[in-house]
Amino acid sequence: MSAQESWKEAYRELVGTLVRMGYPEEFGKAVAKNLGSEKTMRRMTAYLHNAGPRSAEEIADEMLAIMSDRERWIRKKEAERANAKYNELLARGLGSDGEEESGEEEPREEDF
């Protein structure tokens, strides 16, 4: 199954679950659209099955919490990538006076 097909399946499952719970299809589509990713839609579907929220407000609150978690995870991964690049810069240095770096450098004795 392709990523797009998997996303569509998660979308249909979430919307269908909300419709079966008695909410309008438009509400389900809005929740799915706001969540955006397959993983967050599947997480919301699991919440609906396990927690059995009693109101649209509870569902919206959980949607916002899931979205917040996703944004926090994205920021964490971006910071990790930036930190890895910075550590690489520290390890390799900026190069010596006027010389361009050729990419791979041989380790120097003072690096150990």
C-alpha positions as CSV (number, residue, x, y, z in Angstrom):
1,M,0.0,0.0,0.0
2,S,1.4,3.4,-0.9
3,A,1.7,6.3,1.5
4,Q,-1.1,8.1,-0.2
5,E,-3.4,5.1,0.0
6,S,-2.5,4.6,3.7
7,W,-3.3,8.3,4.4
8,K,-6.7,8.0,2.6
9,E,-7.5,4.9,4.6
10,A,-6.7,6.7,7.9
11,Y,-8.8,9.6,6.8
12,R,-11.8,7.4,5.9
13,E,-11.4,5.5,9.2
14,L,-11.4,8.6,11.3
15,V,-14.3,10.3,9.5
16,G,-16.3,7.0,9.6
17,T,-15.7,6.5,13.3
18,L,-17.0,10.0,14.1
19,V,-20.0,9.5,11.8
20,R,-20.8,6.2,13.6
21,M,-20.5,8.0,16.9
22,G,-23.3,10.4,15.7
23,Y,-21.3,13.4,14.6
24,P,-21.8,15.1,11.2
25,E,-19.5,14.0,8.4
26,E,-18.3,17.7,8.1
27,F,-17.1,17.6,11.7
28,G,-15.1,14.4,10.9
29,K,-13.6,16.0,7.8
30,A,-12.6,19.1,9.8
31,V,-10.9,17.0,12.5
32,A,-9.1,15.0,9.9
33,K,-8.0,18.0,7.9
34,N,-6.7,19.8,11.0
35,L,-4.8,16.7,12.1
36,G,-3.3,16.3,8.6
37,S,-0.9,13.4,9.0
38,E,-1.7,9.7,8.9
39,K,-0.2,9.1,12.3
40,T,-2.2,11.8,14.0
41,M,-5.4,10.6,12.4
42,R,-4.7,7.1,13.6
43,R,-3.9,8.4,17.0
44,M,-7.2,10.3,17.1
45,T,-9.1,7.2,15.9
46,A,-7.6,5.1,18.7
47,Y,-8.6,7.8,21.2
48,L,-12.2,7.7,20.0
49,H,-12.3,4.0,20.3
50,N,-10.6,3.8,23.7
51,A,-11.8,6.9,25.6
52,G,-15.3,7.2,24.2
53,P,-15.5,11.0,24.5
54,R,-19.0,12.3,25.3
55,S,-18.9,15.6,23.4
56,A,-17.6,17.4,20.4
57,E,-15.6,19.7,22.7
58,E,-13.7,16.7,24.2
59,I,-12.9,15.5,20.7
60,A,-11.7,19.0,19.7
61,D,-9.6,19.3,22.9
62,E,-7.9,16.0,22.0
63,M,-7.4,17.1,18.4
64,L,-5.6,20.2,19.7
65,A,-3.5,18.2,22.1
66,I,-2.5,15.8,19.3
67,M,-1.6,18.7,17.0
68,S,0.4,20.3,19.8
69,D,2.3,17.0,20.4
70,R,3.0,16.8,16.7
71,E,4.4,20.4,16.5
72,R,6.5,19.8,19.5
73,W,7.9,16.6,17.9
74,I,8.7,18.5,14.7
75,R,10.5,21.2,16.6
76,K,12.5,18.6,18.5
77,K,13.6,16.9,15.3
78,E,14.5,20.2,13.7
79,A,16.6,21.1,16.8
80,E,18.3,17.7,16.7
81,R,19.2,18.2,13.0
82,A,20.6,21.6,13.7
83,N,22.5,20.3,16.7
84,A,24.0,17.5,14.6
85,K,25.2,20.1,12.0
86,Y,26.6,22.3,14.7
87,N,28.5,19.4,16.3
88,E,29.8,18.4,12.8
89,L,31.0,22.0,12.4
90,L,32.8,21.9,15.7
91,A,34.4,18.6,14.9
92,R,35.6,19.6,11.5
93,G,36.3,23.2,12.1
94,L,35.9,26.0,9.6
95,G,39.0,25.3,7.6
96,S,42.4,27.0,7.7
97,D,43.4,30.4,6.5
98,G,42.0,30.9,3.0
99,E,41.9,27.2,2.2
100,E,38.6,25.8,0.9
101,E,37.4,22.6,2.5
102,S,37.3,19.7,0.1
103,G,34.6,17.9,2.1
104,E,36.4,15.0,3.7
105,E,39.5,15.9,5.8
106,E,42.1,13.6,7.2
107,P,42.0,13.6,11.0
108,R,44.7,15.7,12.6
109,E,46.8,14.8,15.6
110,E,45.4,17.7,17.6
111,D,41.8,16.4,17.0
112,F,42.6,13.4,19.3
